[in-house]
Amino acid sequence: MQILTIDKMKEGVNDEILTPHLPQELAATINLYLEEKIRTFYFRKDRPGVVFILECESIEEVRKTLDQLPLVQEGLLDFEYIPLGPLEPLKMLF
């Protein structure tokens, strides 16, 4: 199953608080990508932040995976989880 995740910065968190954690956050993100947990990742254009698409068996597995990220461990960041699937209306065409 693929899960779309959208970051949610905790209230009161700013660049000054985030910046010291970014090298570790990037390393952890790349490791999850190389482990084929994170399939795709994007930087948001509407505001600072990230969007990931993960390949996991469940939303619980995605939570456990992203809980490894330093910003999540520090309580600075959380995610919204959206399960993705096939475009069901395509069945009507066949």
N, C-alpha and C positions, 0 to 999 in steps of 0.2 A: 504494500500500500504506500502511496505517496502522500505526504503530509506537508502542506504549506504552513510555514510558521512566520509570523510577523512580530518583530520585537516590540516590547512595551517598556520604555524607560520608566523607572520608578520616580515618583514625585520628588523634586528637589535635586535630582542628579543633573549635573552640568558637565561641560567639557573639562573643567579643572579636576573634577572628581574622576572622570573616565580616563583621561590621558595616561596616567601611570599604569593602567591595566591593559592598554591596547596591545602592546607587544605580546603578552601572554594570551590575550584573547585571539589575536590573529593566528598564533601558533596552534592553539587548540582547535580553531576553526579549520585550518589546513589539515590537521591530523584527522579530524572527522571526515573531511572530504576524501583524503587518501584511504581511509578505512571504508569508503563508499557508503557512509551513513548520510552525509550531506551530498545530494546529487548536484544541486545548483545553488549558488548564492548570489545575491544582488545587493547593491547599495541603493537605498531609496533616494529618489530625486525630489520628493516633496518635503522631506525633513531628514535630518541625520538618522541613520538606522539601517538595519539589514532585514532581508527576507531570505529565508532558506526553503528549499524543497528537499525533504528527507525521504529516504526509502527505509521504511520500518514496518514491522508487523502490526503495531498498534500505536495509538497516541501515547499510551503509558511508556512504551519503548522510546518514543521521541522525547518525552519529558526526561527520562533517565539519561538519554544521550545529551540533551542540551543542558542538563543540570551539571555536566562536567565543565561547562564554560566558566572561566574566571568571573565574568561580570554577573552571571547567575549566582555563583557561589558566594560572591560578595554582597548579594542582595540588591544589586544596582539595576538589574535587567530581568524581565520576564518575557514570555512569548504567548501569543495567541496561536492556537492549533486548529488547522482546517483540513480535514481529510479530503482527498481528491480522488476522483474516479472517472470512468469513461463517460463520454457525453451520451447519456441514455437516449435522448430524442433521436439519435442517428438510427436506432432500431426501426423507427417509423418509415425510413427510406427503403427498407428491405422487405 
